[in-house]
Amino acid sequence: MTTYRYKGMTSSGANVEGVVEAFDQQDAVARAKENCRVLISVEPVSGGKLNDIMNADIGDLFSGGKIKPKTLALLCSQLGIELRAGLPLVSSLRLVAENEEDKKIKRILTEVADDVHAGNGLADSFAARGPGLPRTFIETLRAGEESGKLDDTFQRLQKYYENADAVSSKVGSAMVYPAMLLSVAVIVVAIIMLVAVPVFEKSFAQQGNELPLPTKMLIAMSNFMVDNILLLIAIIAAVVLGLFFYGKSDSGKHLYARLFLTFPGVDMINRMNAASQFASTLSTMLASGLPLVSAARITANTADNLLIAEDIEQATAGVIEGNRLSDGLKNSKWFPTLLKEMVTVGEETGKLEDTLNVVSEYYTKEVDVAVKRALEILNPAITMVLAAIVVFILLSVYLPIFSMY
């Protein structure tokens, strides 16, 4: 629970101050009124940003406090099993918390169990205790509470987050080899240019022979890097920070979102991934019992790409005006045509949830295939570029030696 500080007056007019532990602001007001007749103010006690940072987990500082889909899938699986076994909700939360190794999840479950035991709602408790929890998790639980089918809700959430983790893991693992290859290449080239080439330059200078053009070019580049290494590091750091902070602005977010959807080689992968995420999220929301408008809004808020989110929001606005969701999606130039047609079929047949499930599975497989195809092109391309660099360096070093012989 959160600590609140209150100020008020007693029935005799005396000023009083104190603190109370409460679930939210409204609960704090009710508890404070037990100690004073007239309540002047109720404010949460905060240790400040520095205190929050000092008390935060290291992982939270680097991840922004977000909880990974794989962790959520495991959490939903455990809670679903406990509830289907007949355990009460509070007991299920505490049992999972006792066996949880993640300190953050353990703390959230423990606090949520106390809140639910005090009579508060499960979704509201998770929203208050877990700021890193996605909105899909919170709103799906809220719908599950209202329908009285929390065990089924946790099962649906488990499948949803397993699929989300599978897609992100495939893309991430596929990029490990190219990233490692480029990193090693950059380190090796830097060592050659900063350490090895200056040594060769001294040896060549002692011979007094005319150096070939490739050797002169290599030595010139090496001298430039050695003389301006600090400046180069500062420029690279400034560019990286500039791109990072520009990405936080509205224009930067739109530009990066457009690049992700239009850059050759990754455009179709990102579009299919967005289609899979849209279909999976909207299907999960509808299966939980949420109305189409609420489900679509949550789907828009959870979209990774800003332009995709804006298209979903515009389609949702059309639904509020009386149009079909498919009519609004047809105006989007980012969603694949197949997705738009399948949404139309789902609305016409009254089986939008099932249709979206099929679409999500289809695009999940297509993303996997597209990533493999992209890597089949990317890996040889990287190898060829690195081979060209190696050949240039070797020629630059060995040509003077051949000329001496």
JOHU-V985633 format. One record per backbone hydrogen bond with DSSP energy under -1.0 kcal/mol. CO is the residue of the C=O (numbers start at 1). NH is the residue of the N-H. If there is no record, write none. Layout:
# JOHU-V985633
CO & NH
CO & NH
This chain:
# JOHU-V985633
2 & 22
3 & 45
4 & 20
5 & 43
6 & 18
7 & 40
7 & 41
8 & 16
9 & 37
9 & 38
10 & 13
14 & 10
16 & 8
18 & 6
20 & 4
22 & 2
24 & 28
25 & 29
26 & 30
27 & 31
28 & 32
29 & 33
32 & 35
38 & 9
41 & 7
43 & 5
48 & 52
49 & 53
50 & 54
51 & 55
57 & 61
58 & 62
59 & 63
60 & 64
63 & 66
68 & 72
69 & 73
70 & 74
71 & 75
72 & 76
73 & 77
74 & 78
75 & 79
76 & 80
77 & 81
78 & 82
79 & 83
80 & 84
81 & 85
82 & 87
83 & 86
88 & 92
89 & 93
90 & 94
91 & 95
92 & 96
93 & 97
94 & 98
95 & 99
102 & 106
103 & 107
104 & 108
105 & 109
106 & 110
107 & 111
108 & 112
109 & 113
110 & 114
111 & 115
112 & 116
113 & 117
114 & 118
115 & 120
116 & 119
121 & 125
122 & 126
123 & 127
124 & 128
125 & 129
126 & 130
130 & 133
132 & 67
134 & 138
135 & 139
136 & 140
137 & 141
138 & 142
139 & 143
140 & 144
141 & 145
142 & 146
143 & 147
144 & 148
144 & 149
149 & 153
150 & 154
151 & 155
152 & 156
153 & 157
154 & 158
155 & 159
156 & 160
157 & 161
158 & 162
159 & 163
160 & 164
161 & 165
162 & 166
163 & 167
164 & 168
165 & 169
166 & 170
167 & 171
168 & 172
169 & 173
170 & 174
171 & 175
175 & 179
176 & 180
177 & 181
178 & 182
179 & 183
180 & 184
181 & 185
182 & 186
183 & 187
184 & 188
185 & 189
186 & 190
187 & 191
188 & 192
189 & 193
190 & 194
191 & 195
191 & 196
192 & 197
196 & 200
197 & 201
198 & 202
199 & 203
200 & 204
201 & 205
202 & 206
204 & 208
212 & 216
213 & 217
214 & 218
215 & 219
216 & 220
217 & 221
218 & 222
219 & 223
220 & 224
221 & 225
222 & 226
223 & 227
224 & 228
228 & 232
229 & 233
230 & 234
231 & 235
232 & 236
233 & 237
234 & 238
235 & 239
236 & 240
237 & 241
238 & 242
239 & 243
240 & 244
241 & 245
242 & 246
243 & 247
246 & 249
249 & 253
250 & 254
251 & 255
252 & 256
253 & 257
254 & 258
255 & 259
256 & 260
257 & 261
258 & 262
259 & 263
263 & 266
263 & 267
266 & 270
267 & 271
268 & 272
269 & 273
270 & 274
271 & 275
272 & 276
273 & 277
274 & 278
275 & 279
276 & 280
277 & 281
278 & 282
279 & 283
280 & 284
281 & 285
282 & 286
283 & 287
284 & 288
285 & 290
286 & 289
291 & 295
292 & 296
293 & 297
294 & 298
295 & 299
296 & 300
297 & 301
298 & 302
305 & 309
306 & 310
307 & 311
308 & 312
309 & 313
310 & 314
311 & 315
312 & 316
313 & 317
314 & 318
315 & 319
316 & 320
317 & 321
318 & 323
319 & 322
324 & 328
325 & 329
326 & 330
328 & 331
329 & 332
336 & 340
337 & 341
338 & 342
339 & 343
340 & 344
341 & 345
342 & 346
343 & 347
344 & 348
345 & 349
346 & 351
351 & 355
352 & 356
353 & 357
354 & 358
355 & 359
356 & 360
357 & 361
358 & 362
359 & 363
360 & 364
361 & 365
362 & 366
363 & 367
364 & 368
365 & 369
366 & 370
367 & 371
368 & 372
369 & 373
370 & 374
371 & 375
372 & 376
374 & 378
375 & 379
377 & 381
378 & 382
379 & 383
380 & 384
381 & 385
382 & 386
383 & 387
384 & 388
385 & 389
386 & 390
387 & 391
388 & 392
389 & 393
390 & 394
391 & 395
392 & 396
393 & 397
394 & 398
395 & 399
398 & 402
399 & 403
400 & 404
401 & 405
